[in-house]
Amino acid sequence: MDTDATGALSQLLGEGEAHPVHEVNTAGQSPFLLTSDHYGRILPRALDDLGVAGSELTRHVAWDIGIAGVADRLAEMLDAHLIAQRYSRLVIDCNRPPAAVSSIPLISEATAIPGNEGITEQQRTARRREIFEPYHGRIEAAIDRRLHDKQPTVLVSLHSFTPVYAGVARPWHIGALYNRDTVLPQLLLRHLRAEGDLVVGDNEPYAVNDLTDYTIPVHGEARGLVNTGIEIRQDLIADQSGQQQWAERLARIFAEIEVELRAARPVD
């Protein structure tokens, strides 16, 4: 790794390490542009294990369990472009403003992250430059191209959540998340509730806001795109069968929503 004059790490990712951006179906014709901020849990070699036990690195503190399998399948089923991020949220959280304390967390839930203690500004900058910025730059470029080509664009940010948090069980199977724009979330909520077998969260278990979120405020709201966040409970998508079932369900629902959006208003 390269270091600066003070000995601080100025380059994070070494030769042969994975590019932060994972994409599926870049030429997809669906109006839905899918993103997944917490798709992967890779740690750069230079950071070793961040001082975190291996058992912790498979938990939600490191990534959104199950969402990768759902996202990849959903992109193919919808003929949608997926842009996802391969590195663990413990290195840098790609759904947090870079200035937020939780961008490079010292503690996640109850898990301490020793490798994030006392890092220099140069090391912070390297994480932003080599992981955060390529990911969000790719989303921005994809939106720019779609708008230039007059391709209808609806942003859907895919996440998963833990069945239990701080000792409290979460009853929702899936939630629609939003802030200023309620067009797509309300359609999604209606379709999900019509399924008849789901407990559906309306801005649960989280709500979007400018201080704690990045993808929807910056790429959705600031660009004037119809948008929503989706949270799926992790025990429902922990294996390939669950991932396939949820991808199929969401593909069917989004196909129906696309018809409604096109009938009601232009989706570009």
Secondary structure as the mmCIF struct_conf table of DSSP 4:
data_model
#
loop_
_struct_conf.conf_type_id
_struct_conf.id
_struct_conf.beg_label_comp_id
_struct_conf.beg_label_asym_id
_struct_conf.beg_label_seq_id
_struct_conf.end_label_comp_id
_struct_conf.end_label_asym_id
_struct_conf.end_label_seq_id
STRN STRN1 THR A 3 THR A 3
TURN_TY1_P TURN_TY1_P1 ALA A 5 THR A 6
BEND BEND1 GLY A 7 GLY A 7
STRN STRN2 LEU A 9 LEU A 9
BEND BEND2 LEU A 13 LEU A 13
TURN_TY1_P TURN_TY1_P2 GLU A 15 GLY A 16
HELX_LH_PP_P HELX_LH_PP_P1 GLU A 17 HIS A 19
BEND BEND3 PRO A 20 PRO A 20
STRN STRN3 VAL A 21 VAL A 24
TURN_TY1_P TURN_TY1_P3 THR A 26 ALA A 27
BEND BEND4 SER A 30 PRO A 31
STRN STRN4 PHE A 32 SER A 36
TURN_TY1_P TURN_TY1_P4 ASP A 37 HIS A 38
STRN STRN5 ILE A 42 ILE A 42
HELX_RH_3T_P HELX_RH_3T_P1 ARG A 45 LEU A 47
TURN_TY1_P TURN_TY1_P5 ASP A 48 GLY A 51
TURN_TY1_P TURN_TY1_P6 GLY A 54 SER A 55
HELX_RH_3T_P HELX_RH_3T_P2 GLU A 56 THR A 58
BEND BEND5 ARG A 59 ARG A 59
TURN_TY1_P TURN_TY1_P7 HIS A 60 ALA A 62
BEND BEND6 TRP A 63 TRP A 63
TURN_TY1_P TURN_TY1_P8 ILE A 65 GLY A 66
HELX_RH_AL_P HELX_RH_AL_P1 ILE A 67 LEU A 78
TURN_TY1_P TURN_TY1_P9 ASP A 79 ASP A 79
STRN STRN6 HIS A 81 GLN A 85
STRN STRN7 TYR A 87 TYR A 87
TURN_TY1_P TURN_TY1_P10 ARG A 89 VAL A 91
TURN_TY1_P TURN_TY1_P11 CYS A 94 ASN A 95
BEND BEND7 ARG A 96 ARG A 96
TURN_TY1_P TURN_TY1_P12 PRO A 98 ALA A 99
BEND BEND8 ALA A 100 ALA A 100
HELX_RH_3T_P HELX_RH_3T_P3 VAL A 101 SER A 103
BEND BEND9 ILE A 104 ILE A 104
BEND BEND10 LEU A 106 LEU A 106
STRN STRN8 ILE A 107 SER A 108
TURN_TY1_P TURN_TY1_P13 GLU A 109 ALA A 110
STRN STRN9 THR A 111 ALA A 112
HELX_RH_3T_P HELX_RH_3T_P4 PRO A 114 ASN A 116
TURN_TY1_P TURN_TY1_P14 GLU A 117 GLY A 118
HELX_RH_AL_P HELX_RH_AL_P2 GLU A 121 ARG A 127
HELX_RH_PI_P HELX_RH_PI_P1 ARG A 128 PHE A 132
HELX_RH_AL_P HELX_RH_AL_P3 GLU A 133 HIS A 148
TURN_TY1_P TURN_TY1_P15 ASP A 149 LYS A 150
STRN STRN10 VAL A 154 PHE A 161
BEND BEND11 PRO A 163 PRO A 163
STRN STRN11 VAL A 164 TYR A 165
TURN_TY1_P TURN_TY1_P16 ALA A 166 GLY A 167
STRN STRN12 VAL A 168 ALA A 169
BEND BEND12 HIS A 173 HIS A 173
STRN STRN13 ILE A 174 LEU A 177
BEND BEND13 ASN A 179 ARG A 180
HELX_RH_AL_P HELX_RH_AL_P4 VAL A 183 ALA A 194
TURN_TY1_P TURN_TY1_P17 GLU A 195 GLU A 195
BEND BEND14 GLY A 196 ASP A 197
STRN STRN14 VAL A 200 ASP A 202
BEND BEND15 ASN A 203 ASN A 203
BEND BEND16 PRO A 205 PRO A 205
TURN_TY1_P TURN_TY1_P18 ASP A 210 THR A 212
HELX_RH_AL_P HELX_RH_AL_P5 THR A 215 THR A 215
HELX_RH_PI_P HELX_RH_PI_P2 ILE A 216 GLU A 221
TURN_TY1_P TURN_TY1_P19 ALA A 222 GLY A 224
STRN STRN15 VAL A 226 ARG A 233
HELX_RH_3T_P HELX_RH_3T_P5 GLN A 234 LEU A 236
BEND BEND17 ILE A 237 ASP A 239
HELX_RH_AL_P HELX_RH_AL_P6 GLN A 240 ALA A 264
BEND BEND18 ARG A 265 ARG A 265
#
